[in-house]
Amino acid sequence: MAVVPKHDKQGKGYDPKDDLTLDQIHRFTRVANKAQHEKDEHDALNEHITATEEALEESIEIKEEEFVHKQIEQAKLHKKKRRSKKYAYASLAVSLVILSMAIMALFS
């Protein structure tokens, strides 16, 4: 392996003044600040949407539970009219399908 002397000459180096003019720096700063502002607004809107969706999902779950409970109570009240347990489960299933369709229409 050959031994070579160290490089004594230093390179020109980086000079930030040669990179951008003052006007270019000002324009870049304005554009960057505007982009950051729009990103912050977008993030805030996404947070609001997420919170709203979570609250809506929670509300829907509560409504579904209330609906199922109401259907069960109605089935108990009309026990004499029912011919069998199968009829009660079928009517509950139909009611849940109708409720699911209404929820899907709400999110569409």
C-alpha positions in Angstrom: 0.0 0.0 0.0 1.4 3.3 -1.0 1.8 6.2 1.4 0.6 9.6 0.1 1.1 13.0 1.7 -1.8 14.8 3.3 -3.7 17.3 1.3 -2.5 20.7 2.4 -4.9 22.7 0.2 -8.3 23.4 1.8 -11.3 23.6 -0.6 -13.2 26.8 -1.1 -15.8 25.7 1.4 -19.5 26.4 1.5 -20.6 30.1 1.5 -24.3 30.5 2.2 -24.2 33.9 0.6 -23.6 32.3 -2.7 -26.6 29.9 -2.3 -29.6 32.3 -2.4 -30.1 35.9 -2.9 -31.8 37.9 -0.2 -35.0 38.2 -2.4 -35.0 34.5 -2.9 -34.7 33.9 0.8 -37.6 36.2 1.5 -39.8 34.5 -1.1 -38.8 31.0 0.2 -39.7 32.1 3.7 -43.1 33.4 2.7 -43.9 30.2 0.8 -42.6 28.0 3.6 -44.7 29.9 6.2 -47.8 29.7 4.1 -47.3 26.0 3.6 -46.8 25.5 7.3 -50.0 27.5 8.1 -52.0 25.4 5.6 -50.6 22.2 7.1 -51.5 23.4 10.6 -55.1 24.2 9.4 -55.3 20.8 7.7 -54.1 19.0 10.9 -56.6 20.9 13.0 -59.4 20.0 10.7 -58.4 16.3 10.7 -58.3 16.3 14.5 -61.8 17.9 14.6 -63.1 15.3 12.0 -61.6 12.4 14.0 -63.1 13.6 17.2 -66.5 14.1 15.5 -66.3 10.6 14.0 -65.5 9.1 17.4 -68.4 10.8 19.1 -70.7 9.8 16.3 -69.6 6.2 16.5 -70.1 6.2 20.2 -73.6 7.7 19.8 -74.5 5.1 17.1 -73.4 2.3 19.4 -75.6 3.7 22.2 -78.5 4.0 19.8 -78.0 0.5 18.5 -78.0 -0.9 22.1 -81.1 1.1 22.9 -82.8 -0.1 19.7 -81.9 -3.8 20.4 -83.2 -3.4 24.0 -86.4 -1.8 22.7 -86.9 -4.7 20.2 -86.3 -7.2 22.9 -88.8 -5.5 25.2 -91.4 -5.3 22.4 -90.8 -9.0 21.7 -91.5 -9.8 25.4 -94.7 -7.7 25.3 -96.0 -9.4 22.3 -95.0 -12.9 23.3 -98.6 -14.2 22.9 -98.6 -13.0 19.3 -95.3 -14.7 18.5 -95.6 -18.3 17.3 -92.0 -19.2 18.2 -88.6 -17.8 19.2 -87.5 -18.0 15.6 -90.1 -15.4 14.6 -88.7 -13.0 17.3 -85.1 -13.5 16.2 -86.1 -13.1 12.5 -87.9 -9.8 13.3 -84.9 -8.6 15.4 -82.6 -9.5 12.5 -84.8 -7.6 10.0 -84.8 -4.6 12.3 -81.0 -4.7 12.7 -80.6 -4.9 8.9 -82.9 -1.8 8.5 -80.9 0.0 11.2 -77.6 -0.9 9.6 -78.9 0.4 6.2 -79.9 3.6 7.9 -76.4 4.0 9.5 -74.7 3.3 6.1 -76.9 5.9 4.5 -75.9 8.3 7.2 -72.2 7.8 6.5 -72.6 8.0 2.8 
